[in-house]
Each structure stands twice: as C-alpha cells, then as structure tokens.
Amino acid sequence: MPSHPRYLAYVAVALSLASTVAFAASPAEESTLLPLAQAGTVPMPAGSPNTQANPAAGVEQIVAPTNATSKKELGREVVRSMLGEAHIRKYDELEKAGGFGSQIATLALESAFGSVWARPGLDRKHRSLVTIGVLVALHLPEELKNHVRAALANGLTVTEIEEAIMQTVPYAGFPAAGQGMAAAKTVLTDLGLIGGKTQ
C-alpha cells in the first residue's frame, strides 16, 4: 500500500470525479479560481524544471513566466514543463489548422492546464496521482500514457505510478486497472525505466 497518508483521499476524489464527469461550475464556484495575476507560483515537486526553492511549503515552486499574460500562456508553460516542447507543437498545429475541432487545443490550454493544473493547493505530483486514478477509471489508456510521462516529470516514481493504478482495483475494477497497467507498462518500458516487452 502507498505510504503517503493523503493518497487514499486523492484516489477517492479521483474516482468520484470519474463517476460523475461533471465539469460545469456555478458562478459561485468560478469565483474561487485563483486569478492569473495572483498566481505567482504553482506548487511543483523538488527537482522539476523552472523551479525555485520554497522550504516552508515542503515543495519547490514553478515561477509563472513573465510572458504568461493569459491562462492560455500559463497553460503552455504547464504543458511544456510536464510533457515537453513537442507536445506544445501538437497544440499549435491543431490550432493553426483551423476548422473542425481546432478550438479544443485552446480550450485545453486555458482550462485544463491554465486554470486547473496551475491552481495552488496541490502540488503537481499529487495532481498526477488524481489524474491517473481518473483516467484508469474512465478506461482512457492513450491519455493515461501521456499522464504517466507527465507524472514522471512531476516527481512520481515508477513504484508510485504502479501503486496508484493498483489502488483503483477495488473501485474501478480489474479490467480498468489491467488496461491502465498495460498502458503504463508500455510507456515505462519504452523509456527504459522497467524491463519487459511491450505490444
């Protein structure tokens, strides 16, 4: 079992979110979002890129870039630090293509990354734990592969990723967890972090 005392609470929240899949916020809920001008720093695990020490918080902080004048730009910084420049290029290509579905890239950068991943309150390592639980429960192995990569950048170990998926078994079921484990194994093997063949 994981040693982190808040781990079970994070996974329970993740699975609750996965079962409801409710993303609409009321005006009262929207008012609790941290305005970009007040964002300043975003919690990050120690050793992450673009960080500065904050011993009082027990984590390092990513400093919001000076060019992040919008949630979209802040979202780009979050994606870049977790998934790299190649992932940003994919968003740019989708936006520039125009036409059907192109605006989803902007929405993802502004909402998922610029508003949610950039919030204070949880560091990115713990946000990755929640995200892994949700993606396993929703049977989304391809998206889970992206977030296994992000979890590594956010400071999760191979063992913690494995345990995060194991924790979903009693709540999301063996098929979901097995599918998630296979997706994670593919990524970890391709990165040379574990042995074994991928299919």
N, C-alpha and C positions, 0 to 999 in steps of 0.2 A: 504494500500500500504506500502511496506517496507520503512523504514526511511533512509537507507543508500544511499547517493547521487550517488554512483557509481553502485548501484545494477542493474539498467536497462541496463547500458552498459555491465556489465558482462553477463547478461542473453542474450542480443542481440548477443554478441560474441559466447556464448554457442550454441545458435540456428543456427547461421551462420556456426559454425563448424559442427554441427549435419547435416545440409542440404548438406554440401559439402563432408563430410567424406574424406577429403584429408589429408593424413598423410606423404606423401613423401616430403622431404625437399631438396632444391637445395644445392650445395656446399656453396653458399653464406650464406644461412640460417643456415647451420650447424655451420659455424664459429662464430655465435652469441651465441652458447650454452656456459654456464659457465664451464670451465674445472674443474674437480673434485678437483684438487689441490688448486683452488681458491675458492671453495665453502664455506669453513669455517663455515658459519651459514646459516640456512634456516629459513625464517620467520614462526613463529608459533603464534597462539592465546595465550593470557595470561592463565597461569594455566595448560598448556599442559605438558605432561611428558618430562623429559630430557631437560628442558628449562633453559635459563639464561636471566635475565632482560636486555632489551635494550630500555630504556625510550625514546631515541631520535627517534626511529623508531615507537614508539607507540605500539609495539608488543614485545613479548618475542621471543627469537631465540632458535632453537634447534641446539645444538652444534654437528657438524659432529663427529661421533665416531672415535677414533684413529685407529680402525681396518678397517675403511672404505677406503680401498686402491683401490677400483674399484667402478664403477657405480652400479654394482650388490650389493655390500655390502652397499652402501649408500641407494639403493632401499630397501634392507632388513630392514634397520633402519627406513625408512619412513613407510613401511608397518607395522612394529612392533608397532610404536607409534600410528598409526591410527586404526589398526584392531586387534592388539594383537599377541601373540606368536602362537596361534592356526592357524592363517592364514598363518604365516611363515611355519609352519609344513606342511600345504597343498601344498605350493610351493615346499618344499623339497621332499615330497613324489612323486609329479609329476615328478620332475627332476630325482630322483633316479630310478623311474620305467623304464625309458628309453623307447625306441620305439616311436610309433606314437604319435605325439603331445607333447612329453615331453619337447622339447626345448622352448615351448611357456612360460613356467614358467620363464626361464632365460631371455627371451626377455621382459616379463612384468616387472621384477625386474630392468633390466638395462635401459629400455626405458621409460616406463610409470612412474615408481617410482624413479629410479636413475637419470633420465635426466629431466623429465618434472615436477613431483611433487616436486623435490628438487631444482628447479630453484628459484632465487631471483625475486623480482618484485611484486609478490602477496603472501600474507600470505595464510596459508592452509585453513583458514575459507572462504576466497574469492574463492580459487580454488575449494572448495567443492560446493559453490553456482553455479559456472560454470558447474561443473560435474553433479550436479543434473539436471540442465536445459538440458544438452545434453542427459542424459540417459532417461529423460522423453520424449524428442522429438524423440528419436530413439526407443521408446517402448521396453525398456530393464528393466523390473521390478525386475528381480532377481539380476542383477548387481546394480540396484538402491538401493536394500535392503542393500548391502554391503556398499554403499556410504552414506546411511543415518546413519549407525553406525559410519563410518569414520567422517561424518560431525559433529556428536555429540562430538567425540573425538577432533575435530578441533575447537570446541567452538561455533558451531551453536546451537541456542535454538530450541525447538520444534516449536515455532511460526515462526521463520525464515525459518525452513525447509518447513512448510506449505505454507508460503508466496512465497518461491522460486518455489514451484510446481504451486501455483495459478498464478504466473507471466507467466507461459508457456501457459496458456489457449488461449490468443489471437493469439499466434504464432504457437503453435504445435497442438492446438485443444482440445476440451473437452474429446474425448476418450483417448488421450495420457495422459492428466492431471489426468483424473479419474483413469486410470490404475496406474499412478505414486503415486497418493494419497493413493490408496488401499495398494500398496506395502509399502509405508512409514508408514501407519497406523499399518500394521502388525508388523513391527519392533518396533515402539514406544509402542505399546500395550504389546508386548512380554517383553519389557524392563521395563514395569510398569510406563512409563512416561505419558501415557494417559489411560483413561478408554475405555471400549468397547471391544467387542468380535472380534476375527479375524477368518477368514475362513480357 
